Amino acid sequence: ADRTQEINTPLSQQILIEVKKFCELHNWDENSMTFQLPLQSTNIKNHISDKSFDFLKDKLVLEEDKNQISKMSKNLAELVNAADYLVFKKLYTTLVVVLLTPLHVEPTQQGIDQFFQKWGYQQEDIDGDNLTQVVEENQNLFEKIVEVYKQDIDIIEQFQGVTDDWYLS
């Protein structure tokens, strides 16, 4: 095969170089590209391999504030899109785990209360009337969110309770 032939892709050369660095850091070994599901805490480092954490640490926002997820999403967006486009499941899932980990809620009343406090929510923010009004005012956006959510749920259901051993079978 002619390895000098260019392949057109919507991905930038820079992002392809980052994907390559991720692979090189893991010595091209998928078995070292580990992650933990289901989530057990809000500590990102506990849910991905040390090598993945080292690779991503400059893009992570570890201080917990209301803008943490937004900042990390912006920092990781191109990499998430590249992993999705390339169907690179290990990288994609690692990135999804990174983005979801700060949203982990302990399944206790105290955990729920801490989640509300951490993200600045009040019980009134989620009452039925307020949610209905917000949905009505943003119907098109919510239809798109529901569509994407359904796709994401399908993906998450594939990984629920799955460890990295799933990729080995």
PyMOL CGO cylinders between C-alpha atoms (Angstrom):
from pymol import cmd
from pymol.cgo import CYLINDER

trace = [
    CYLINDER, 0.00, 0.00, 0.00, 1.09, 3.54, -0.73, 0.3, 1, 1, 1, 1, 1, 1,
    CYLINDER, 1.09, 3.54, -0.73, 1.66, 5.11, 2.71, 0.3, 1, 1, 1, 1, 1, 1,
    CYLINDER, 1.66, 5.11, 2.71, 2.33, 8.54, 1.22, 0.3, 1, 1, 1, 1, 1, 1,
    CYLINDER, 2.33, 8.54, 1.22, -1.18, 8.91, -0.14, 0.3, 1, 1, 1, 1, 1, 1,
    CYLINDER, -1.18, 8.91, -0.14, -3.14, 11.55, 1.76, 0.3, 1, 1, 1, 1, 1, 1,
    CYLINDER, -3.14, 11.55, 1.76, -6.42, 10.61, 3.38, 0.3, 1, 1, 1, 1, 1, 1,
    CYLINDER, -6.42, 10.61, 3.38, -8.99, 13.38, 3.71, 0.3, 1, 1, 1, 1, 1, 1,
    CYLINDER, -8.99, 13.38, 3.71, -10.56, 13.65, 7.14, 0.3, 1, 1, 1, 1, 1, 1,
    CYLINDER, -10.56, 13.65, 7.14, -12.46, 16.34, 9.01, 0.3, 1, 1, 1, 1, 1, 1,
    CYLINDER, -12.46, 16.34, 9.01, -9.93, 15.98, 11.83, 0.3, 1, 1, 1, 1, 1, 1,
    CYLINDER, -9.93, 15.98, 11.83, -7.05, 18.40, 12.13, 0.3, 1, 1, 1, 1, 1, 1,
    CYLINDER, -7.05, 18.40, 12.13, -3.49, 17.19, 11.95, 0.3, 1, 1, 1, 1, 1, 1,
    CYLINDER, -3.49, 17.19, 11.95, -2.96, 18.46, 15.50, 0.3, 1, 1, 1, 1, 1, 1,
    CYLINDER, -2.96, 18.46, 15.50, -5.79, 16.34, 16.92, 0.3, 1, 1, 1, 1, 1, 1,
    CYLINDER, -5.79, 16.34, 16.92, -4.56, 13.28, 15.01, 0.3, 1, 1, 1, 1, 1, 1,
    CYLINDER, -4.56, 13.28, 15.01, -1.13, 13.84, 16.55, 0.3, 1, 1, 1, 1, 1, 1,
    CYLINDER, -1.13, 13.84, 16.55, -2.79, 13.92, 20.00, 0.3, 1, 1, 1, 1, 1, 1,
    CYLINDER, -2.79, 13.92, 20.00, -4.59, 10.63, 19.32, 0.3, 1, 1, 1, 1, 1, 1,
    CYLINDER, -4.59, 10.63, 19.32, -1.28, 9.14, 18.20, 0.3, 1, 1, 1, 1, 1, 1,
    CYLINDER, -1.28, 9.14, 18.20, 0.41, 10.41, 21.41, 0.3, 1, 1, 1, 1, 1, 1,
    CYLINDER, 0.41, 10.41, 21.41, -2.32, 8.74, 23.47, 0.3, 1, 1, 1, 1, 1, 1,
    CYLINDER, -2.32, 8.74, 23.47, -1.61, 5.46, 21.67, 0.3, 1, 1, 1, 1, 1, 1,
    CYLINDER, -1.61, 5.46, 21.67, 2.15, 5.85, 22.03, 0.3, 1, 1, 1, 1, 1, 1,
    CYLINDER, 2.15, 5.85, 22.03, 1.85, 6.63, 25.74, 0.3, 1, 1, 1, 1, 1, 1,
    CYLINDER, 1.85, 6.63, 25.74, -0.01, 3.35, 26.10, 0.3, 1, 1, 1, 1, 1, 1,
    CYLINDER, -0.01, 3.35, 26.10, 2.59, 1.56, 23.93, 0.3, 1, 1, 1, 1, 1, 1,
    CYLINDER, 2.59, 1.56, 23.93, -0.19, 0.86, 21.42, 0.3, 1, 1, 1, 1, 1, 1,
    CYLINDER, -0.19, 0.86, 21.42, -1.60, -1.61, 23.97, 0.3, 1, 1, 1, 1, 1, 1,
    CYLINDER, -1.60, -1.61, 23.97, -5.38, -1.40, 24.39, 0.3, 1, 1, 1, 1, 1, 1,
    CYLINDER, -5.38, -1.40, 24.39, -5.12, -3.41, 27.61, 0.3, 1, 1, 1, 1, 1, 1,
    CYLINDER, -5.12, -3.41, 27.61, -3.37, -0.47, 29.27, 0.3, 1, 1, 1, 1, 1, 1,
    CYLINDER, -3.37, -0.47, 29.27, -6.15, 1.95, 28.26, 0.3, 1, 1, 1, 1, 1, 1,
    CYLINDER, -6.15, 1.95, 28.26, -8.26, 1.16, 31.31, 0.3, 1, 1, 1, 1, 1, 1,
    CYLINDER, -8.26, 1.16, 31.31, -11.23, 2.88, 32.90, 0.3, 1, 1, 1, 1, 1, 1,
    CYLINDER, -11.23, 2.88, 32.90, -13.64, 2.05, 35.71, 0.3, 1, 1, 1, 1, 1, 1,
    CYLINDER, -13.64, 2.05, 35.71, -17.40, 1.83, 35.36, 0.3, 1, 1, 1, 1, 1, 1,
    CYLINDER, -17.40, 1.83, 35.36, -19.72, 2.23, 37.12, 0.3, 1, 1, 1, 1, 1, 1,
    CYLINDER, -19.72, 2.23, 37.12, -18.44, 5.41, 38.71, 0.3, 1, 1, 1, 1, 1, 1,
    CYLINDER, -18.44, 5.41, 38.71, -17.63, 5.21, 42.41, 0.3, 1, 1, 1, 1, 1, 1,
    CYLINDER, -17.63, 5.21, 42.41, -16.52, 8.76, 43.23, 0.3, 1, 1, 1, 1, 1, 1,
    CYLINDER, -16.52, 8.76, 43.23, -15.87, 12.21, 41.79, 0.3, 1, 1, 1, 1, 1, 1,
    CYLINDER, -15.87, 12.21, 41.79, -12.11, 11.58, 41.61, 0.3, 1, 1, 1, 1, 1, 1,
    CYLINDER, -12.11, 11.58, 41.61, -11.16, 11.30, 37.93, 0.3, 1, 1, 1, 1, 1, 1,
    CYLINDER, -11.16, 11.30, 37.93, -7.80, 9.71, 38.71, 0.3, 1, 1, 1, 1, 1, 1,
    CYLINDER, -7.80, 9.71, 38.71, -9.62, 6.77, 40.34, 0.3, 1, 1, 1, 1, 1, 1,
    CYLINDER, -9.62, 6.77, 40.34, -11.51, 5.99, 37.14, 0.3, 1, 1, 1, 1, 1, 1,
    CYLINDER, -11.51, 5.99, 37.14, -8.90, 6.03, 34.37, 0.3, 1, 1, 1, 1, 1, 1,
    CYLINDER, -8.90, 6.03, 34.37, -5.42, 4.60, 33.98, 0.3, 1, 1, 1, 1, 1, 1,
    CYLINDER, -5.42, 4.60, 33.98, -2.42, 6.57, 35.22, 0.3, 1, 1, 1, 1, 1, 1,
    CYLINDER, -2.42, 6.57, 35.22, -1.17, 6.83, 31.63, 0.3, 1, 1, 1, 1, 1, 1,
    CYLINDER, -1.17, 6.83, 31.63, -4.51, 8.24, 30.45, 0.3, 1, 1, 1, 1, 1, 1,
    CYLINDER, -4.51, 8.24, 30.45, -4.56, 10.67, 33.37, 0.3, 1, 1, 1, 1, 1, 1,
    CYLINDER, -4.56, 10.67, 33.37, -1.03, 11.86, 32.56, 0.3, 1, 1, 1, 1, 1, 1,
    CYLINDER, -1.03, 11.86, 32.56, -2.01, 12.34, 28.93, 0.3, 1, 1, 1, 1, 1, 1,
    CYLINDER, -2.01, 12.34, 28.93, -5.15, 14.31, 29.80, 0.3, 1, 1, 1, 1, 1, 1,
    CYLINDER, -5.15, 14.31, 29.80, -4.02, 16.22, 32.91, 0.3, 1, 1, 1, 1, 1, 1,
    CYLINDER, -4.02, 16.22, 32.91, -3.38, 19.49, 31.06, 0.3, 1, 1, 1, 1, 1, 1,
    CYLINDER, -3.38, 19.49, 31.06, -6.94, 19.42, 29.69, 0.3, 1, 1, 1, 1, 1, 1,
    CYLINDER, -6.94, 19.42, 29.69, -8.63, 18.49, 32.96, 0.3, 1, 1, 1, 1, 1, 1,
    CYLINDER, -8.63, 18.49, 32.96, -10.24, 20.98, 35.29, 0.3, 1, 1, 1, 1, 1, 1,
    CYLINDER, -10.24, 20.98, 35.29, -9.85, 19.45, 38.72, 0.3, 1, 1, 1, 1, 1, 1,
    CYLINDER, -9.85, 19.45, 38.72, -11.07, 22.30, 40.90, 0.3, 1, 1, 1, 1, 1, 1,
    CYLINDER, -11.07, 22.30, 40.90, -14.71, 21.72, 41.64, 0.3, 1, 1, 1, 1, 1, 1,
    CYLINDER, -14.71, 21.72, 41.64, -16.86, 24.65, 40.61, 0.3, 1, 1, 1, 1, 1, 1,
    CYLINDER, -16.86, 24.65, 40.61, -20.03, 25.24, 38.61, 0.3, 1, 1, 1, 1, 1, 1,
    CYLINDER, -20.03, 25.24, 38.61, -18.02, 25.70, 35.41, 0.3, 1, 1, 1, 1, 1, 1,
    CYLINDER, -18.02, 25.70, 35.41, -15.85, 22.59, 35.79, 0.3, 1, 1, 1, 1, 1, 1,
    CYLINDER, -15.85, 22.59, 35.79, -17.78, 20.42, 33.33, 0.3, 1, 1, 1, 1, 1, 1,
    CYLINDER, -17.78, 20.42, 33.33, -18.16, 23.23, 30.81, 0.3, 1, 1, 1, 1, 1, 1,
    CYLINDER, -18.16, 23.23, 30.81, -14.44, 24.02, 30.90, 0.3, 1, 1, 1, 1, 1, 1,
    CYLINDER, -14.44, 24.02, 30.90, -13.43, 20.36, 30.57, 0.3, 1, 1, 1, 1, 1, 1,
    CYLINDER, -13.43, 20.36, 30.57, -15.94, 19.80, 27.78, 0.3, 1, 1, 1, 1, 1, 1,
    CYLINDER, -15.94, 19.80, 27.78, -14.41, 22.65, 25.81, 0.3, 1, 1, 1, 1, 1, 1,
    CYLINDER, -14.41, 22.65, 25.81, -10.88, 21.38, 26.50, 0.3, 1, 1, 1, 1, 1, 1,
    CYLINDER, -10.88, 21.38, 26.50, -11.75, 17.83, 25.42, 0.3, 1, 1, 1, 1, 1, 1,
    CYLINDER, -11.75, 17.83, 25.42, -14.29, 18.48, 22.64, 0.3, 1, 1, 1, 1, 1, 1,
    CYLINDER, -14.29, 18.48, 22.64, -11.96, 17.96, 19.68, 0.3, 1, 1, 1, 1, 1, 1,
    CYLINDER, -11.96, 17.96, 19.68, -10.50, 14.83, 21.22, 0.3, 1, 1, 1, 1, 1, 1,
    CYLINDER, -10.50, 14.83, 21.22, -13.97, 13.41, 21.95, 0.3, 1, 1, 1, 1, 1, 1,
    CYLINDER, -13.97, 13.41, 21.95, -15.03, 14.13, 18.36, 0.3, 1, 1, 1, 1, 1, 1,
    CYLINDER, -15.03, 14.13, 18.36, -11.86, 12.52, 17.02, 0.3, 1, 1, 1, 1, 1, 1,
    CYLINDER, -11.86, 12.52, 17.02, -12.31, 9.40, 19.15, 0.3, 1, 1, 1, 1, 1, 1,
    CYLINDER, -12.31, 9.40, 19.15, -15.92, 9.16, 18.00, 0.3, 1, 1, 1, 1, 1, 1,
    CYLINDER, -15.92, 9.16, 18.00, -15.05, 9.74, 14.33, 0.3, 1, 1, 1, 1, 1, 1,
    CYLINDER, -15.05, 9.74, 14.33, -12.25, 7.16, 14.48, 0.3, 1, 1, 1, 1, 1, 1,
    CYLINDER, -12.25, 7.16, 14.48, -14.46, 4.72, 16.43, 0.3, 1, 1, 1, 1, 1, 1,
    CYLINDER, -14.46, 4.72, 16.43, -11.67, 4.54, 19.01, 0.3, 1, 1, 1, 1, 1, 1,
    CYLINDER, -11.67, 4.54, 19.01, -13.79, 3.07, 21.80, 0.3, 1, 1, 1, 1, 1, 1,
    CYLINDER, -13.79, 3.07, 21.80, -11.10, 2.99, 24.48, 0.3, 1, 1, 1, 1, 1, 1,
    CYLINDER, -11.10, 2.99, 24.48, -10.25, 6.68, 24.08, 0.3, 1, 1, 1, 1, 1, 1,
    CYLINDER, -10.25, 6.68, 24.08, -13.89, 7.70, 23.66, 0.3, 1, 1, 1, 1, 1, 1,
    CYLINDER, -13.89, 7.70, 23.66, -15.00, 5.82, 26.77, 0.3, 1, 1, 1, 1, 1, 1,
    CYLINDER, -15.00, 5.82, 26.77, -12.07, 7.18, 28.76, 0.3, 1, 1, 1, 1, 1, 1,
    CYLINDER, -12.07, 7.18, 28.76, -13.11, 10.71, 27.81, 0.3, 1, 1, 1, 1, 1, 1,
    CYLINDER, -13.11, 10.71, 27.81, -16.77, 10.06, 28.64, 0.3, 1, 1, 1, 1, 1, 1,
    CYLINDER, -16.77, 10.06, 28.64, -15.71, 8.69, 32.04, 0.3, 1, 1, 1, 1, 1, 1,
    CYLINDER, -15.71, 8.69, 32.04, -13.61, 11.83, 32.61, 0.3, 1, 1, 1, 1, 1, 1,
    CYLINDER, -13.61, 11.83, 32.61, -16.55, 14.09, 31.78, 0.3, 1, 1, 1, 1, 1, 1,
    CYLINDER, -16.55, 14.09, 31.78, -19.09, 12.15, 33.84, 0.3, 1, 1, 1, 1, 1, 1,
    CYLINDER, -19.09, 12.15, 33.84, -16.98, 11.52, 36.94, 0.3, 1, 1, 1, 1, 1, 1,
    CYLINDER, -16.98, 11.52, 36.94, -17.45, 15.00, 38.49, 0.3, 1, 1, 1, 1, 1, 1,
    CYLINDER, -17.45, 15.00, 38.49, -21.22, 14.44, 38.21, 0.3, 1, 1, 1, 1, 1, 1,
    CYLINDER, -21.22, 14.44, 38.21, -21.17, 11.28, 40.33, 0.3, 1, 1, 1, 1, 1, 1,
    CYLINDER, -21.17, 11.28, 40.33, -23.77, 11.42, 43.10, 0.3, 1, 1, 1, 1, 1, 1,
    CYLINDER, -23.77, 11.42, 43.10, -23.59, 9.16, 46.13, 0.3, 1, 1, 1, 1, 1, 1,
    CYLINDER, -23.59, 9.16, 46.13, -26.97, 7.38, 46.35, 0.3, 1, 1, 1, 1, 1, 1,
    CYLINDER, -26.97, 7.38, 46.35, -27.81, 8.79, 49.78, 0.3, 1, 1, 1, 1, 1, 1,
    CYLINDER, -27.81, 8.79, 49.78, -29.70, 11.87, 50.88, 0.3, 1, 1, 1, 1, 1, 1,
    CYLINDER, -29.70, 11.87, 50.88, -26.41, 13.34, 52.11, 0.3, 1, 1, 1, 1, 1, 1,
    CYLINDER, -26.41, 13.34, 52.11, -24.83, 12.62, 48.71, 0.3, 1, 1, 1, 1, 1, 1,
    CYLINDER, -24.83, 12.62, 48.71, -27.72, 14.28, 46.92, 0.3, 1, 1, 1, 1, 1, 1,
    CYLINDER, -27.72, 14.28, 46.92, -27.55, 17.29, 49.24, 0.3, 1, 1, 1, 1, 1, 1,
    CYLINDER, -27.55, 17.29, 49.24, -23.79, 17.58, 48.65, 0.3, 1, 1, 1, 1, 1, 1,
    CYLINDER, -23.79, 17.58, 48.65, -24.34, 17.39, 44.88, 0.3, 1, 1, 1, 1, 1, 1,
    CYLINDER, -24.34, 17.39, 44.88, -26.90, 20.22, 45.05, 0.3, 1, 1, 1, 1, 1, 1,
    CYLINDER, -26.90, 20.22, 45.05, -24.57, 22.33, 47.18, 0.3, 1, 1, 1, 1, 1, 1,
    CYLINDER, -24.57, 22.33, 47.18, -21.52, 21.64, 44.99, 0.3, 1, 1, 1, 1, 1, 1,
    CYLINDER, -21.52, 21.64, 44.99, -23.27, 22.67, 41.78, 0.3, 1, 1, 1, 1, 1, 1,
    CYLINDER, -23.27, 22.67, 41.78, -25.30, 25.51, 43.31, 0.3, 1, 1, 1, 1, 1, 1,
    CYLINDER, -25.30, 25.51, 43.31, -28.74, 23.99, 42.84, 0.3, 1, 1, 1, 1, 1, 1,
    CYLINDER, -28.74, 23.99, 42.84, -31.77, 24.55, 45.03, 0.3, 1, 1, 1, 1, 1, 1,
    CYLINDER, -31.77, 24.55, 45.03, -34.70, 22.16, 45.34, 0.3, 1, 1, 1, 1, 1, 1,
    CYLINDER, -34.70, 22.16, 45.34, -36.86, 24.83, 43.66, 0.3, 1, 1, 1, 1, 1, 1,
    CYLINDER, -36.86, 24.83, 43.66, -34.61, 24.63, 40.59, 0.3, 1, 1, 1, 1, 1, 1,
    CYLINDER, -34.61, 24.63, 40.59, -35.93, 21.18, 39.81, 0.3, 1, 1, 1, 1, 1, 1,
    CYLINDER, -35.93, 21.18, 39.81, -39.59, 21.48, 40.74, 0.3, 1, 1, 1, 1, 1, 1,
    CYLINDER, -39.59, 21.48, 40.74, -42.06, 20.45, 38.05, 0.3, 1, 1, 1, 1, 1, 1,
    CYLINDER, -42.06, 20.45, 38.05, -43.37, 23.92, 37.16, 0.3, 1, 1, 1, 1, 1, 1,
    CYLINDER, -43.37, 23.92, 37.16, -39.90, 25.40, 36.64, 0.3, 1, 1, 1, 1, 1, 1,
    CYLINDER, -39.90, 25.40, 36.64, -38.76, 22.45, 34.54, 0.3, 1, 1, 1, 1, 1, 1,
    CYLINDER, -38.76, 22.45, 34.54, -41.92, 22.54, 32.42, 0.3, 1, 1, 1, 1, 1, 1,
    CYLINDER, -41.92, 22.54, 32.42, -41.49, 26.26, 31.75, 0.3, 1, 1, 1, 1, 1, 1,
    CYLINDER, -41.49, 26.26, 31.75, -37.83, 25.84, 30.78, 0.3, 1, 1, 1, 1, 1, 1,
    CYLINDER, -37.83, 25.84, 30.78, -38.65, 22.95, 28.44, 0.3, 1, 1, 1, 1, 1, 1,
    CYLINDER, -38.65, 22.95, 28.44, -41.49, 24.89, 26.79, 0.3, 1, 1, 1, 1, 1, 1,
    CYLINDER, -41.49, 24.89, 26.79, -39.27, 27.94, 26.25, 0.3, 1, 1, 1, 1, 1, 1,
    CYLINDER, -39.27, 27.94, 26.25, -36.52, 25.79, 24.72, 0.3, 1, 1, 1, 1, 1, 1,
    CYLINDER, -36.52, 25.79, 24.72, -38.51, 23.04, 22.98, 0.3, 1, 1, 1, 1, 1, 1,
    CYLINDER, -38.51, 23.04, 22.98, -36.20, 22.60, 19.94, 0.3, 1, 1, 1, 1, 1, 1,
    CYLINDER, -36.20, 22.60, 19.94, -33.13, 22.45, 22.13, 0.3, 1, 1, 1, 1, 1, 1,
    CYLINDER, -33.13, 22.45, 22.13, -34.72, 19.90, 24.44, 0.3, 1, 1, 1, 1, 1, 1,
    CYLINDER, -34.72, 19.90, 24.44, -35.81, 17.72, 21.52, 0.3, 1, 1, 1, 1, 1, 1,
    CYLINDER, -35.81, 17.72, 21.52, -32.19, 17.64, 20.36, 0.3, 1, 1, 1, 1, 1, 1,
    CYLINDER, -32.19, 17.64, 20.36, -30.98, 16.96, 23.92, 0.3, 1, 1, 1, 1, 1, 1,
    CYLINDER, -30.98, 16.96, 23.92, -33.46, 14.09, 24.26, 0.3, 1, 1, 1, 1, 1, 1,
    CYLINDER, -33.46, 14.09, 24.26, -32.29, 12.64, 20.94, 0.3, 1, 1, 1, 1, 1, 1,
    CYLINDER, -32.29, 12.64, 20.94, -28.62, 12.81, 21.95, 0.3, 1, 1, 1, 1, 1, 1,
    CYLINDER, -28.62, 12.81, 21.95, -29.47, 11.57, 25.45, 0.3, 1, 1, 1, 1, 1, 1,
    CYLINDER, -29.47, 11.57, 25.45, -31.16, 8.46, 24.02, 0.3, 1, 1, 1, 1, 1, 1,
    CYLINDER, -31.16, 8.46, 24.02, -28.06, 7.74, 21.93, 0.3, 1, 1, 1, 1, 1, 1,
    CYLINDER, -28.06, 7.74, 21.93, -25.81, 8.26, 24.96, 0.3, 1, 1, 1, 1, 1, 1,
    CYLINDER, -25.81, 8.26, 24.96, -27.98, 6.01, 27.13, 0.3, 1, 1, 1, 1, 1, 1,
    CYLINDER, -27.98, 6.01, 27.13, -27.65, 3.25, 24.55, 0.3, 1, 1, 1, 1, 1, 1,
    CYLINDER, -27.65, 3.25, 24.55, -23.87, 3.61, 24.72, 0.3, 1, 1, 1, 1, 1, 1,
    CYLINDER, -23.87, 3.61, 24.72, -23.81, 3.78, 28.52, 0.3, 1, 1, 1, 1, 1, 1,
    CYLINDER, -23.81, 3.78, 28.52, -26.05, 0.72, 28.82, 0.3, 1, 1, 1, 1, 1, 1,
    CYLINDER, -26.05, 0.72, 28.82, -23.49, -1.20, 26.79, 0.3, 1, 1, 1, 1, 1, 1,
    CYLINDER, -23.49, -1.20, 26.79, -20.86, -0.31, 29.40, 0.3, 1, 1, 1, 1, 1, 1,
    CYLINDER, -20.86, -0.31, 29.40, -22.89, -0.44, 32.65, 0.3, 1, 1, 1, 1, 1, 1,
    CYLINDER, -22.89, -0.44, 32.65, -21.10, -2.73, 35.05, 0.3, 1, 1, 1, 1, 1, 1,
    CYLINDER, -21.10, -2.73, 35.05, -18.57, -3.55, 32.39, 0.3, 1, 1, 1, 1, 1, 1,
    CYLINDER, -18.57, -3.55, 32.39, -14.91, -3.54, 33.24, 0.3, 1, 1, 1, 1, 1, 1,
    CYLINDER, -14.91, -3.54, 33.24, -12.04, -3.37, 30.83, 0.3, 1, 1, 1, 1, 1, 1,
    CYLINDER, -12.04, -3.37, 30.83, -12.24, -7.16, 30.49, 0.3, 1, 1, 1, 1, 1, 1,
    CYLINDER, -12.24, -7.16, 30.49, -15.19, -6.58, 28.13, 0.3, 1, 1, 1, 1, 1, 1,
    CYLINDER, -15.19, -6.58, 28.13, -12.74, -5.55, 25.41, 0.3, 1, 1, 1, 1, 1, 1,
    CYLINDER, -12.74, -5.55, 25.41, -10.73, -8.71, 25.87, 0.3, 1, 1, 1, 1, 1, 1,
    CYLINDER, -10.73, -8.71, 25.87, -13.55, -11.09, 25.02, 0.3, 1, 1, 1, 1, 1, 1,
]
cmd.load_cgo(trace, "trace")
